[in-house]
Protein backbone atom coordinates (compact mmCIF):
# COMPACT_ATOMS: atom_id res chain seq x y z
CA UNK A 1 0.00 0.00 0.00
CA UNK A 2 1.45 3.35 -1.07
CA UNK A 3 0.85 6.45 1.01
CA UNK A 4 1.30 9.82 -0.66
CA UNK A 5 0.25 13.38 0.07
CA UNK A 6 -1.69 15.93 -1.93
CA UNK A 7 -0.13 19.35 -2.27
CA UNK A 8 -2.20 22.47 -1.77
CA UNK A 9 -1.01 23.53 -5.21
CA UNK A 10 -2.66 20.62 -7.01
CA UNK A 11 -4.76 22.66 -9.41
CA UNK A 12 -6.76 19.76 -10.81
CA UNK A 13 -8.27 19.18 -7.41
CA UNK A 14 -9.42 22.71 -6.76
CA UNK A 15 -10.31 23.81 -10.26
CA UNK A 16 -11.18 20.73 -12.31
CA UNK A 17 -14.73 20.31 -13.58
CA UNK A 18 -17.03 18.47 -11.23
CA UNK A 19 -18.71 15.25 -12.28
CA UNK A 20 -22.05 17.00 -12.48
CA UNK A 21 -20.60 19.22 -15.21
CA UNK A 22 -18.97 16.30 -17.02
CA UNK A 23 -22.27 14.51 -17.55
CA UNK A 24 -21.05 11.38 -15.76
CA UNK A 25 -23.54 11.21 -12.93
CA UNK A 26 -25.90 8.93 -14.83
CA UNK A 27 -23.15 6.60 -16.06
CA UNK A 28 -23.09 3.04 -14.68
CA UNK A 29 -21.27 2.64 -11.36
CA UNK A 30 -17.57 2.09 -11.97
CA UNK A 31 -15.25 -0.61 -10.66
CA UNK A 32 -11.65 0.53 -11.13
CA UNK A 33 -9.05 -2.07 -10.24
CA UNK A 34 -6.79 0.46 -8.52
CA UNK A 35 -8.33 2.84 -5.97
CA UNK A 36 -7.09 5.92 -4.12
CA UNK A 37 -8.25 6.19 -0.51
CA UNK A 38 -8.26 9.69 0.94
CA UNK A 39 -7.33 10.67 4.48
CA UNK A 40 -7.89 14.07 6.09
CA UNK A 41 -4.49 13.80 7.76
CA UNK A 42 -5.45 13.41 11.44
CA UNK A 43 -5.11 10.21 13.45
CA UNK A 44 -8.66 8.92 13.18
CA UNK A 45 -8.94 9.66 9.48
CA UNK A 46 -5.57 7.99 8.87
CA UNK A 47 -6.75 4.88 10.74
CA UNK A 48 -10.01 4.69 8.83
CA UNK A 49 -8.26 5.22 5.50
CA UNK A 50 -5.81 2.42 6.32
CA UNK A 51 -8.68 0.08 7.23
CA UNK A 52 -10.54 0.95 4.02
CA UNK A 53 -7.42 0.28 1.96
CA UNK A 54 -6.75 -3.05 3.67
CA UNK A 55 -10.33 -4.21 3.18
CA UNK A 56 -10.24 -3.19 -0.48
CA UNK A 57 -6.93 -5.01 -0.96
CA UNK A 58 -8.46 -8.11 0.57
CA UNK A 59 -11.23 -7.79 -2.04
CA UNK A 60 -8.65 -7.72 -4.84
CA UNK A 61 -8.09 -4.00 -5.42
CA UNK A 62 -4.81 -2.18 -5.65
CA UNK A 63 -4.76 0.82 -3.32
CA UNK A 64 -2.79 3.86 -2.34
CA UNK A 65 -3.57 6.42 0.34
CA UNK A 66 -3.63 10.14 -0.39
CA UNK A 67 -3.40 12.47 2.61
CA UNK A 68 -5.25 15.76 2.21
CA UNK A 69 -5.68 17.93 5.29
CA UNK A 70 -8.34 20.23 3.90
CA UNK A 71 -11.92 19.27 2.98
CA UNK A 72 -11.99 22.16 0.51
CA UNK A 73 -9.37 20.20 -1.45
CA UNK A 74 -10.25 16.57 -0.93
CA UNK A 75 -13.97 16.84 -1.66
CA UNK A 76 -13.42 18.26 -5.18
CA UNK A 77 -10.70 15.63 -5.66
CA UNK A 78 -13.28 13.00 -4.77
CA UNK A 79 -15.70 14.44 -7.32
CA UNK A 80 -13.01 14.57 -10.01
CA UNK A 81 -11.84 10.98 -9.46
CA UNK A 82 -8.42 11.84 -8.06
CA UNK A 83 -9.65 10.25 -4.84
CA UNK A 84 -12.00 7.28 -5.00
CA UNK A 85 -13.09 6.78 -1.40
CA UNK A 86 -12.80 8.78 1.81
CA UNK A 87 -14.07 8.32 5.39
CA UNK A 88 -16.50 11.07 6.37
CA UNK A 89 -18.87 12.06 9.17
CA UNK A 90 -22.53 12.00 8.17
CA UNK A 91 -23.98 15.18 9.69
CA UNK A 92 -20.83 17.26 9.29
CA UNK A 93 -20.42 16.30 5.64
CA UNK A 94 -24.12 16.87 4.94
CA UNK A 95 -23.89 20.40 6.34
CA UNK A 96 -20.65 21.06 4.47
CA UNK A 97 -22.13 19.99 1.14
CA UNK A 98 -25.31 21.92 1.89
CA UNK A 99 -23.32 25.11 2.47
CA UNK A 100 -21.37 24.49 -0.73
CA UNK A 101 -24.55 24.03 -2.75
CA UNK A 102 -26.90 26.48 -1.04
CA UNK A 103 -24.59 29.02 0.58
CA UNK A 104 -23.02 29.46 3.97
CA UNK A 105 -26.23 30.85 5.47
CA UNK A 106 -28.40 27.92 4.39
CA UNK A 107 -30.23 26.15 7.23
CA UNK A 108 -28.35 23.09 8.42
CA UNK A 109 -29.53 19.68 7.25
CA UNK A 110 -27.58 17.53 9.70
CA UNK A 111 -29.79 16.12 12.42
CA UNK A 112 -29.58 14.01 15.59
CA UNK A 113 -31.69 11.51 13.66
CA UNK A 114 -29.42 9.31 11.56
CA UNK A 115 -32.03 8.41 8.93
CA UNK A 116 -32.91 12.07 8.35
CA UNK A 117 -29.24 12.98 8.11
CA UNK A 118 -28.45 10.19 5.65
CA UNK A 119 -31.39 11.13 3.42
CA UNK A 120 -30.18 14.73 3.24
CA UNK A 121 -26.56 13.72 2.72
CA UNK A 122 -27.31 11.30 -0.10
CA UNK A 123 -29.53 13.84 -1.85
CA UNK A 124 -26.69 16.37 -1.78
CA UNK A 125 -23.96 13.89 -2.75
CA UNK A 126 -25.61 12.08 -5.65
CA UNK A 127 -25.71 15.04 -8.11
CA UNK A 128 -21.98 15.48 -7.52
CA UNK A 129 -21.24 11.92 -8.62
CA UNK A 130 -20.73 10.70 -5.05
CA UNK A 131 -22.28 7.69 -3.37
CA UNK A 132 -22.58 7.58 0.41
CA UNK A 133 -22.39 4.02 1.71
CA UNK A 134 -24.19 2.80 4.80
CA UNK A 135 -23.08 4.27 8.15
CA UNK A 136 -21.32 2.10 10.67
CA UNK A 137 -21.77 1.78 14.42
CA UNK A 138 -18.90 4.15 15.24
CA UNK A 139 -19.80 7.77 15.93
CA UNK A 140 -17.39 10.66 16.38
CA UNK A 141 -19.46 13.57 17.60
CA UNK A 142 -19.24 16.30 20.18
CA UNK A 143 -19.41 15.10 23.77
CA UNK A 144 -19.08 16.54 27.26
CA UNK A 145 -16.93 15.20 30.08
CA UNK A 146 -16.41 15.81 33.79
CA UNK A 147 -13.92 14.34 36.22
CA UNK A 148 -14.74 10.85 37.47
CA UNK A 149 -14.64 12.23 41.02
CA UNK A 150 -17.15 14.99 40.18
CA UNK A 151 -19.45 12.46 38.51
CA UNK A 152 -19.28 10.13 41.52
CA UNK A 153 -19.83 12.95 44.02
CA UNK A 154 -23.01 14.12 42.29
CA UNK A 155 -24.25 10.83 40.85
CA UNK A 156 -23.82 11.88 37.21
CA UNK A 157 -23.99 9.53 34.26
CA UNK A 158 -25.88 11.65 31.73
CA UNK A 159 -26.29 15.27 30.78
CA UNK A 160 -29.84 15.00 32.09
CA UNK A 161 -28.36 14.12 35.48
CA UNK A 162 -26.18 17.22 35.36
CA UNK A 163 -29.15 19.46 34.55
CA UNK A 164 -31.28 17.88 37.27
CA UNK A 165 -28.51 18.42 39.84
CA UNK A 166 -28.76 22.21 39.30
CA UNK A 167 -25.00 22.54 39.37
CA UNK A 168 -23.65 25.72 37.74
CA UNK A 169 -20.65 24.85 35.59
CA UNK A 170 -17.81 26.57 33.78
CA UNK A 171 -17.34 24.95 30.38
CA UNK A 172 -13.95 24.54 28.71
CA UNK A 173 -14.59 24.69 24.94
CA UNK A 174 -13.98 26.73 21.83
CA UNK A 175 -15.05 30.35 21.91
CA UNK A 176 -17.77 29.60 19.33
CA UNK A 177 -19.50 27.47 22.00
CA UNK A 178 -21.23 30.58 23.30
CA UNK A 179 -23.47 30.70 20.22
CA UNK A 180 -23.47 27.18 18.74
CA UNK A 181 -26.78 25.33 19.31
CA UNK A 182 -25.03 22.06 20.15
CA UNK A 183 -22.95 23.73 22.86
CA UNK A 184 -23.82 26.19 25.66
CA UNK A 185 -27.24 27.25 24.27
CA UNK A 186 -28.19 23.63 23.67
CA UNK A 187 -27.06 22.52 27.11
CA UNK A 188 -29.35 25.15 28.61
CA UNK A 189 -32.32 24.55 26.30
CA UNK A 190 -32.28 20.75 26.12
CA UNK A 191 -30.85 19.82 29.52
CA UNK A 192 -31.42 22.85 31.74
CA UNK A 193 -27.70 23.08 32.50
CA UNK A 194 -26.50 26.46 33.78
CA UNK A 195 -23.25 27.35 32.02
CA UNK A 196 -21.88 30.29 33.97
CA UNK A 197 -18.99 30.91 31.56
CA UNK A 198 -17.25 29.42 28.54
CA UNK A 199 -13.51 29.11 29.07
CA UNK A 200 -12.09 29.42 25.51
CA UNK A 201 -9.48 26.68 25.60
CA UNK A 202 -10.56 24.78 22.49
CA UNK A 203 -12.37 21.52 21.82
CA UNK A 204 -10.78 18.59 23.60
CA UNK A 205 -7.38 20.26 23.90
CA UNK A 206 -4.91 19.35 26.61
CA UNK A 207 -5.42 22.79 28.16
CA UNK A 208 -9.20 22.33 28.25
CA UNK A 209 -8.96 18.93 29.90
CA UNK A 210 -6.37 20.17 32.39
CA UNK A 211 -8.72 22.99 33.37
CA UNK A 212 -11.41 20.46 34.31
CA UNK A 213 -8.92 18.14 35.94
CA UNK A 214 -7.74 20.97 38.18
CA UNK A 215 -11.26 22.11 39.06
CA UNK A 216 -10.91 25.48 37.34
CA UNK A 217 -13.74 24.34 35.03
CA UNK A 218 -16.26 21.56 35.61
CA UNK A 219 -17.20 20.50 32.08
CA UNK A 220 -15.22 20.09 28.87
CA UNK A 221 -16.36 19.84 25.26
CA UNK A 222 -14.54 17.00 23.53
CA UNK A 223 -15.52 14.10 21.23
CA UNK A 224 -16.86 10.59 21.68
CA UNK A 225 -13.62 9.06 20.37
CA UNK A 226 -11.26 11.11 22.56
CA UNK A 227 -8.41 8.74 23.34
CA UNK A 228 -6.96 10.59 26.35
CA UNK A 229 -9.85 11.07 28.79
CA UNK A 230 -8.47 8.48 31.19
CA UNK A 231 -5.17 10.34 31.34
CA UNK A 232 -7.00 13.31 32.88
CA UNK A 233 -9.37 11.32 35.07
CA UNK A 234 -12.35 12.34 32.92
CA UNK A 235 -15.54 10.50 31.96
CA UNK A 236 -18.14 11.30 29.33
CA UNK A 237 -21.72 12.16 30.28
CA UNK A 238 -24.17 10.49 27.92
CA UNK A 239 -26.05 12.75 25.51
CA UNK A 240 -29.27 10.97 26.41
CA UNK A 241 -31.58 13.50 24.72
CA UNK A 242 -29.58 13.59 21.47
CA UNK A 243 -28.41 17.18 21.43
CA UNK A 244 -25.61 16.30 19.03
CA UNK A 245 -26.03 15.54 15.35
CA UNK A 246 -25.59 12.02 13.96
CA UNK A 247 -21.92 12.06 12.98
CA UNK A 248 -21.70 8.37 12.20
CA UNK A 249 -18.71 7.40 10.13
CA UNK A 250 -19.61 6.79 6.48
CA UNK A 251 -17.50 5.88 3.45
CA UNK A 252 -18.09 8.24 0.52
CA UNK A 253 -17.06 6.98 -2.92
CA UNK A 254 -16.70 8.35 -6.42
CA UNK A 255 -19.55 6.55 -8.19
CA UNK A 256 -17.86 6.46 -11.60
CA UNK A 257 -14.75 4.74 -10.24
CA UNK A 258 -15.76 2.96 -7.02
CA UNK A 259 -19.52 2.63 -7.13
CA UNK A 260 -19.61 -1.14 -7.60
CA UNK A 261 -21.31 -3.61 -5.31
CA UNK A 262 -17.90 -5.23 -4.68
CA UNK A 263 -16.48 -2.02 -3.20
CA UNK A 264 -19.60 -1.57 -1.09
CA UNK A 265 -19.42 -5.14 0.19
CA UNK A 266 -15.74 -4.78 1.09
CA UNK A 267 -16.23 -1.57 3.07
CA UNK A 268 -19.52 -2.68 4.65
CA UNK A 269 -17.64 -5.43 6.47
CA UNK A 270 -16.21 -2.80 8.83
CA UNK A 271 -19.71 -1.70 9.85
CA UNK A 272 -20.40 -4.97 11.63
CA UNK A 273 -17.45 -4.66 14.01
CA UNK A 274 -16.10 -1.10 14.48
CA UNK A 275 -17.66 0.68 17.46
CA UNK A 276 -17.13 4.13 18.94
CA UNK A 277 -15.21 2.55 21.84
CA UNK A 278 -13.03 0.60 19.41
CA UNK A 279 -12.18 3.75 17.50
CA UNK A 280 -11.26 5.62 20.67
CA UNK A 281 -8.94 2.75 21.63
CA UNK A 282 -7.34 2.69 18.19
CA UNK A 283 -6.77 6.45 18.38
CA UNK A 284 -5.08 5.94 21.73
CA UNK A 285 -2.71 3.33 20.32
CA UNK A 286 -1.51 5.84 17.73
CA UNK A 287 -1.57 9.03 19.80
CA UNK A 288 -0.42 7.71 23.18
CA UNK A 289 1.39 4.49 22.37
CA UNK A 290 3.06 5.90 19.23
CA UNK A 291 2.06 2.99 17.01
CA UNK A 292 1.83 3.42 13.23
CA UNK A 293 -1.74 3.81 11.91
CA UNK A 294 -1.20 1.08 9.31
CA UNK A 295 -0.01 -1.40 11.95
CA UNK A 296 -2.87 -0.55 14.31
CA UNK A 297 -5.42 -0.86 11.50
CA UNK A 298 -3.98 -4.16 10.27
CA UNK A 299 -3.91 -5.69 13.75
CA UNK A 300 -7.48 -4.61 14.43
CA UNK A 301 -8.88 -6.03 11.20
CA UNK A 302 -6.93 -9.28 11.62
CA UNK A 303 -8.16 -9.58 15.20
CA UNK A 304 -11.75 -9.26 13.94
CA UNK A 305 -11.18 -11.87 11.24
CA UNK A 306 -11.67 -9.40 8.38
CA UNK A 307 -8.20 -9.92 6.88
CA UNK A 308 -5.63 -12.70 7.35
CA UNK A 309 -3.51 -12.42 10.49
SVG drawing of the C-alpha trace seen along z (x, -y; Angstrom):
<svg xmlns="http://www.w3.org/2000/svg" viewBox="-35 -33 41 48">
<polyline fill="none" stroke="black" stroke-width="0.4" points="0.0,0.0 1.5,-3.4 0.8,-6.4 1.3,-9.8 0.3,-13.4 -1.7,-15.9 -0.1,-19.4 -2.2,-22.5 -1.0,-23.5 -2.7,-20.6 -4.8,-22.7 -6.8,-19.8 -8.3,-19.2 -9.4,-22.7 -10.3,-23.8 -11.2,-20.7 -14.7,-20.3 -17.0,-18.5 -18.7,-15.3 -22.1,-17.0 -20.6,-19.2 -19.0,-16.3 -22.3,-14.5 -21.0,-11.4 -23.5,-11.2 -25.9,-8.9 -23.1,-6.6 -23.1,-3.0 -21.3,-2.6 -17.6,-2.1 -15.3,0.6 -11.7,-0.5 -9.1,2.1 -6.8,-0.5 -8.3,-2.8 -7.1,-5.9 -8.2,-6.2 -8.3,-9.7 -7.3,-10.7 -7.9,-14.1 -4.5,-13.8 -5.4,-13.4 -5.1,-10.2 -8.7,-8.9 -8.9,-9.7 -5.6,-8.0 -6.7,-4.9 -10.0,-4.7 -8.3,-5.2 -5.8,-2.4 -8.7,-0.1 -10.5,-0.9 -7.4,-0.3 -6.7,3.0 -10.3,4.2 -10.2,3.2 -6.9,5.0 -8.5,8.1 -11.2,7.8 -8.7,7.7 -8.1,4.0 -4.8,2.2 -4.8,-0.8 -2.8,-3.9 -3.6,-6.4 -3.6,-10.1 -3.4,-12.5 -5.3,-15.8 -5.7,-17.9 -8.3,-20.2 -11.9,-19.3 -12.0,-22.2 -9.4,-20.2 -10.3,-16.6 -14.0,-16.8 -13.4,-18.3 -10.7,-15.6 -13.3,-13.0 -15.7,-14.4 -13.0,-14.6 -11.8,-11.0 -8.4,-11.8 -9.6,-10.3 -12.0,-7.3 -13.1,-6.8 -12.8,-8.8 -14.1,-8.3 -16.5,-11.1 -18.9,-12.1 -22.5,-12.0 -24.0,-15.2 -20.8,-17.3 -20.4,-16.3 -24.1,-16.9 -23.9,-20.4 -20.6,-21.1 -22.1,-20.0 -25.3,-21.9 -23.3,-25.1 -21.4,-24.5 -24.5,-24.0 -26.9,-26.5 -24.6,-29.0 -23.0,-29.5 -26.2,-30.8 -28.4,-27.9 -30.2,-26.2 -28.4,-23.1 -29.5,-19.7 -27.6,-17.5 -29.8,-16.1 -29.6,-14.0 -31.7,-11.5 -29.4,-9.3 -32.0,-8.4 -32.9,-12.1 -29.2,-13.0 -28.5,-10.2 -31.4,-11.1 -30.2,-14.7 -26.6,-13.7 -27.3,-11.3 -29.5,-13.8 -26.7,-16.4 -24.0,-13.9 -25.6,-12.1 -25.7,-15.0 -22.0,-15.5 -21.2,-11.9 -20.7,-10.7 -22.3,-7.7 -22.6,-7.6 -22.4,-4.0 -24.2,-2.8 -23.1,-4.3 -21.3,-2.1 -21.8,-1.8 -18.9,-4.1 -19.8,-7.8 -17.4,-10.7 -19.5,-13.6 -19.2,-16.3 -19.4,-15.1 -19.1,-16.5 -16.9,-15.2 -16.4,-15.8 -13.9,-14.3 -14.7,-10.9 -14.6,-12.2 -17.1,-15.0 -19.5,-12.5 -19.3,-10.1 -19.8,-12.9 -23.0,-14.1 -24.3,-10.8 -23.8,-11.9 -24.0,-9.5 -25.9,-11.6 -26.3,-15.3 -29.8,-15.0 -28.4,-14.1 -26.2,-17.2 -29.1,-19.5 -31.3,-17.9 -28.5,-18.4 -28.8,-22.2 -25.0,-22.5 -23.6,-25.7 -20.7,-24.9 -17.8,-26.6 -17.3,-24.9 -13.9,-24.5 -14.6,-24.7 -14.0,-26.7 -15.0,-30.4 -17.8,-29.6 -19.5,-27.5 -21.2,-30.6 -23.5,-30.7 -23.5,-27.2 -26.8,-25.3 -25.0,-22.1 -23.0,-23.7 -23.8,-26.2 -27.2,-27.3 -28.2,-23.6 -27.1,-22.5 -29.3,-25.1 -32.3,-24.5 -32.3,-20.8 -30.9,-19.8 -31.4,-22.9 -27.7,-23.1 -26.5,-26.5 -23.2,-27.3 -21.9,-30.3 -19.0,-30.9 -17.2,-29.4 -13.5,-29.1 -12.1,-29.4 -9.5,-26.7 -10.6,-24.8 -12.4,-21.5 -10.8,-18.6 -7.4,-20.3 -4.9,-19.4 -5.4,-22.8 -9.2,-22.3 -9.0,-18.9 -6.4,-20.2 -8.7,-23.0 -11.4,-20.5 -8.9,-18.1 -7.7,-21.0 -11.3,-22.1 -10.9,-25.5 -13.7,-24.3 -16.3,-21.6 -17.2,-20.5 -15.2,-20.1 -16.4,-19.8 -14.5,-17.0 -15.5,-14.1 -16.9,-10.6 -13.6,-9.1 -11.3,-11.1 -8.4,-8.7 -7.0,-10.6 -9.9,-11.1 -8.5,-8.5 -5.2,-10.3 -7.0,-13.3 -9.4,-11.3 -12.3,-12.3 -15.5,-10.5 -18.1,-11.3 -21.7,-12.2 -24.2,-10.5 -26.0,-12.7 -29.3,-11.0 -31.6,-13.5 -29.6,-13.6 -28.4,-17.2 -25.6,-16.3 -26.0,-15.5 -25.6,-12.0 -21.9,-12.1 -21.7,-8.4 -18.7,-7.4 -19.6,-6.8 -17.5,-5.9 -18.1,-8.2 -17.1,-7.0 -16.7,-8.4 -19.5,-6.5 -17.9,-6.5 -14.8,-4.7 -15.8,-3.0 -19.5,-2.6 -19.6,1.1 -21.3,3.6 -17.9,5.2 -16.5,2.0 -19.6,1.6 -19.4,5.1 -15.7,4.8 -16.2,1.6 -19.5,2.7 -17.6,5.4 -16.2,2.8 -19.7,1.7 -20.4,5.0 -17.5,4.7 -16.1,1.1 -17.7,-0.7 -17.1,-4.1 -15.2,-2.6 -13.0,-0.6 -12.2,-3.7 -11.3,-5.6 -8.9,-2.8 -7.3,-2.7 -6.8,-6.4 -5.1,-5.9 -2.7,-3.3 -1.5,-5.8 -1.6,-9.0 -0.4,-7.7 1.4,-4.5 3.1,-5.9 2.1,-3.0 1.8,-3.4 -1.7,-3.8 -1.2,-1.1 0.0,1.4 -2.9,0.5 -5.4,0.9 -4.0,4.2 -3.9,5.7 -7.5,4.6 -8.9,6.0 -6.9,9.3 -8.2,9.6 -11.7,9.3 -11.2,11.9 -11.7,9.4 -8.2,9.9 -5.6,12.7 -3.5,12.4"/>
</svg>
